[in-house]
């Protein structure tokens, strides 16, 4: 019984971590008023860049850092197009997702079938061997712990710090923030690149920890689910954590059901996480007051500095 419980929790954590990482970054991006729909492409670029760096350097840690940097660099391209050239954020984000998917497939074609040493897990003698809680609390890799620390830091930043207040002000009224002397474009650049960094780390987690290998389209729609999580949480960090582990559990259950060999079409089982995403978003959209209270008022709107 303990073995099955531990195995279930560990599997849910592994499935939920990339969702939490990517959604945490997107939360900051959207709080600044920028809507980046390209998370799927950012995660794939982070996955292949991290895997290639780990393979050639022999260090999974180097791979994680390179994966995060690759995500931030591609997000910077998105920022240039939307913040400087004022291209449509929705269209540019979709193009970014397509571009990242294609580029990662091209760059990763020579790495298919190759395995690397996975990101090592923490091992605390005497604690990791404890029944049930030992492997769960003391046997995770660094990115799992980082996902919780990052979410906690983001929650504190947005609610308790002056910098977080400025980011929220830029997202709620960029004209007023500009009138007060804040650099709207500069703040949105930093927020967008942070979102790209976190998405790159989420991708690196997939190729270096979740499945230490590279496969084309290995994100399998996780970038889109991470986007939905931000709306699901109504831009609140605590609910982001709940949503990430809720959807992570649903994704794991879809894999588990397929493994049981039940007479259920595999396509129907695989669609469960996405059907759940649609259902939850429909339910949330009915509470328009809560959404309006928490959504950044200038989300997706271009900022014209001359105005």
Secondary structure, DSSP 4 states (H G I P E B T S, - for coil): -HHHHHHHHHHHHHHHHHHHHHHHHHHHHHHTT-----HHHHHHHHHHHHHHHHHHHS-HHHHHHHHHHHHHHHHHHHHIIIIIS---HHHHHHHHHHHHHHHHHHHTTTTTT-B-PPPPBP--TTTTTSTTHHHHHHS-BHHHHHHHHHHHHHHHHHHHSHHHHHHHHHHH-HHHHHHTT--HHHHHHHHHHHHHHHHHHHHHHIIIIISSB--TTTTTTHHHHHHHHHHHTTT-HHHHHHHHHHHHHHHHHHHHHHHHT-SS-HHHHHTHHHHHHHHHHHHHHT-HHHHHHHS-TTTT----TT-
